[in-house]
């Protein structure tokens, strides 16, 4: 049958096809539009991420603090231009503000030589002149320069050069300062001449802070590093040889993050907190005082009383201080948080009248006086401490005792408990003249029992207690004119103590951490740098009353008599039995009276015997009537009895010979020089043979 369609039907089909094609086209266009929109959103997101990553954050805030800093932001509209250089002739740093930065010198620049803060509205910079190296004297800027910038305005708020061309001890001072830079601060470091020989363990801390190069550089390298504490590296550059000058030029975004607002604190503390943050805007290494995330409480909270608190009533506690505010704050923090401190008895005596020191003490609510002295370095200190003693005599005439502390000493939380138990002995026993918180032989490996206390011939040092009678006695013979270059504490030992002894603990209650004008870096590391410190409190001392001379002599004689006698060369590694089979040992050795002075033992004989056993060897201090006591394990003691000098030589059995350092063969004597007890004979210079090729291979992962 023949099929036929009407014209109307054909038109209807065609119209349907057109509608179908139009709907399909609309769907395609919609898909394309959505895809384009998603692509644009993706590109926008990538741009934002790149922008955020390209701008180094100058202050990292934990999520809990974001609400209180809702208006905080970092902007590239405010920049500082930084030029830092490192080379064989020195180092330099320039910081300047610029409105439209280019890779030319800063548009606005203020150059100063002391690292102070803003001047004339311009951002401060520090610029140390580069000097030609000469063999003597060494340039003062030789080492690693360390500068802290305020992240909000670029001003220099701390600057110090650490002499890390020396191998010993200064690395620990660098670590101490790095740990006390507040999060968010900008730190600038640069090698001047040569400064990586003594970097040592500090290199590991630098790596944890974000340095890629510091742990791997050879000692002769030049290096610059600009970074944000708690944030990211802004610039780090190095060359492996100190030829010429190596310069880094960068733009530093300044932070718009606001200082903590007064309303964030209790109303009673609002004014104090405002003073705090104004003070901190000009200070770079103040630890928890200036930590905007977790600040130390102000004023410091009260501490607990100790069992014998009455013994500390009316006892003045004097802290002597100079211009090192970062040291002073740490010292005062350990003092004010120690149990038994009576804040009303605390007084800081400043040797320089600086407004910044007064501001710090105002924040801590600690009174102070100033005793300026014009003289040379050691002469100035000698006269300054005479004035301190005079102040004690004038200001506290009715006090029985006084405690004297230094600005660069860390104190155990048990310090005042220790003093409360021992100070009364100074009145009970006229053969005693001081109580030291510092342990004469309390070095690492030789200090074990927190309850044990000794007496011996030792000078006052690093946190001590004395009677006011001793103060007045010293003043009666203290020179007030001339150029005395002796350290005052040694002068007291030689001229005032007159054979009287001091009490000191087995485990130290104080630790001298600072590096000062009279600090020998080798002796600092050999001595107090790593000395253990009692961390618990309170500690009840063992048989304190038996430190009085008659009972002490009886107990000591008994201990020496019952000790197992050791013979042979104490320099041999096997001399001290390990593990020990006895609770006590005794060595009798040759020790004569010194010909020079004050009935002291012969220093050569004493020093070499002490060195063999890892004791302090540069001074005879710590012995009692020629007997030195050392704890070489937690449960065993060795007594060194020097004859004929010692009053205890009659206890030596007739058949026991004296060990005599003068009778050693050359080979035996050479063993003394090893002095390996505390690792001081091992000198290992990091990356000594590293080259540019090996450094590149390490960085590339080859």
Buried (B, 14 or more C-beta within 10 A) or exposed (E): EEEEEEEEEEEEEEEEEEEEEEEEEEEEEEEEEEEEEEEEEEEEEEEEEEEEEEEBBBBBBEEEBEEBBEEBEBEEEBBBBBBBBBBBBBBBBBBBBBEEBEEEEBEEBBBBEEBBBBEEEBBBBBBBEBBEBEEEEBBEBBBBBBBBBBBBBBBBBBBBBBBBBBBBBBBBBBBBBBEBBBBBBBBBBBBBBBBBBBBBEBBBBBBEBBBBBBBBBBBBBBBBBBBBBBBEBBBBBBBBEBEEBBBBBBBBBBBBBBBBEBEEBEEEBBEBBBBBBEBBBBBBBBBBBBBBBEBBEBEBEEBEBBEBBEBBEBBBBBBBBBEBBBBBBBBBBBBBBBBBBBBEBBBBBBBEEBEEBBBBBBBBEBEBBEBEBEEEEBBBBBBBBBBBBBBBBEEBEEBBBBBBBBBBBBBBBBBBBBBBBBBBBBEEBEEBBBBBBBBBBBBEBBBBBBBBBBBBBBBBBBBBBBBBBBBBBBBEEBEEEEEBEBBBBBBBBBBBBEEBBBBBBBBBBBBBBBBBEEBBBEBBBBBBBBBBBBEEBBBEBEEBEEBBBEEBBEEBBEBBEEBBEBEEBBBEEEBBBEEBEBEBBBBBBBBBEBEEEEEBBBBEBBBBBBBBBBBBBEBBBBBBBBBBBBBBBEEBBBBBBBBEBBBBBEBBEEEBEBBEBEEBEEEEBEBBEEBEBBEBEEEEBBBEEBEEEBBEEBEEEE
